[in-house]
Each structure stands twice: as structure tokens, then as C-alpha cells.
Amino acid sequence: MDIQLSKSGGRILSCFPLSVGALSLFLVGCGGGYPVPTLEVAEPVSVEWRIVESREVPVYEEVVATVRPRKEAQVAAKVTGRILKIDAIPGTRVKTGEVIANIDVGELEASLTRARAAFAQAERDLARFLSLRESGAIALSDYEQAESRERMAAATVQEIKALVDSASVTAPPSFRG
């Protein structure tokens, strides 16, 4: 190892030849006998290019939700029975008075026929009791009972007829679907 003095008075170690030798031994030792990789030139690749544009893109997102109408109405039949036909399904728009469902009224129609027969009989009885009362053959109370039976039979006919007519379920008047 050579030691030299610099012009400024300091010492410089000249170990340059020694350090170059050590470095070259190190590099030879790192080779390890493996082949040195070579760079290969690749074929040129075709590339598509476009001009960037700014535009709105719709964004969709799937969510689970419950949809509720703004307005809904509870409807019910005034009579019980088997449903014959449903004209509206939940979620469809209906207008006021539109038929939603029809109910079987077979039994009610039979009751209406019986009530009409009872009313006809009560009318005949009332006419007979009127002629008997005028002749003095019956008491006034018997005539009044026949008159009451005739009015009750008429009311029964009206009641059953109203039930038969209400066998269709319609959208309520306050509802404007």
C-alpha cells in the first residue's frame, strides 16, 4: 500500500490498484457459471388509439326495495261467497266504480225467489183481509198484522235484491286510481 502526501499536507492512501483487483475478483465470483441473459427484440405491437371524449354515462344500481303506492284503498264485498272472477290484480290502476271482482250469488238468488213468493202471498193475504175487514168478518188487529207481514215481505225482497246487486266488488267512489 502506497502512502503519499498531498500538496496540502494531508495523506492520501493509494490503494487504487488493490481495490480494482478485489472488485474484479468479486464480479467474477458472482457470475456463478450461469449464462448471461440477452435481451430479445420483440415484434412491434399494433395499438388502437382514440380521442378522449367527455360524456355522461348512466349509472345503474340493483337494490332490493319495497314499492308502495301513493294511494291505496281497502275493498271488501258486502256478501260472502265463492269468487267467480277477478278483473283487477294488485298493482293495476282502476277507476271509481270499476268492477274488481264478481262473487257467486246462486244461494242469494234462490233466497230472492223465496222472498218474492212470500211477498206475493202477503199481498194476496192483505187483499183478502181488506175485504173481510170491510165486511166486518175479522178484527182490525188481524188486518193490521196482514199489512205488517206484507211490508216485511217487501223489505225482505229489497234487502236480498241489494245483496245480490252488491255481489260485484267495485272500486270505491273516493278512489281515483
Residue pairs with C-beta under 8 A, 6 or more apart in sequence:
1 13
1 14
1 15
1 18
2 13
2 14
2 15
3 11
3 12
3 13
3 14
4 11
4 12
4 14
5 11
5 12
6 12
69 91
71 175
71 177
73 171
73 172
73 174
73 175
75 100
75 169
75 170
75 171
75 172
76 169
77 101
77 103
77 166
77 167
77 169
78 163
78 166
79 103
79 105
79 108
79 163
79 166
79 167
80 103
81 103
81 104
81 105
81 107
81 108
81 167
82 103
82 104
83 101
83 102
83 103
83 104
84 101
84 102
84 103
84 104
85 101
85 102
86 100
86 101
87 98
87 99
87 100
87 101
87 102
88 94
88 98
88 100
88 101
93 177
94 100
94 171
94 175
94 177
95 171
95 176
95 177
96 171
96 172
96 173
96 174
96 175
96 176
96 177
97 170
97 171
97 173
98 170
98 171
98 177
99 168
99 169
99 170
100 169
100 170
100 171
101 168
101 169
102 167
102 168
102 169
103 167
103 168
103 169
104 167
105 163
105 164
105 167
108 160
108 163
108 164
108 167
109 164
111 160
112 157
112 160
112 161
112 164
115 153
115 156
115 157
115 160
116 157
118 153
118 156
119 150
119 153
119 154
119 156
119 157
121 153
122 146
122 149
122 150
122 152
122 153
122 154
123 150
123 153
125 146
125 149
125 150
126 146
126 147
126 149
126 150
128 146
129 138
129 142
129 143
129 146
129 147
130 143
132 138
132 142
132 143
133 140
133 142
133 143
171 177
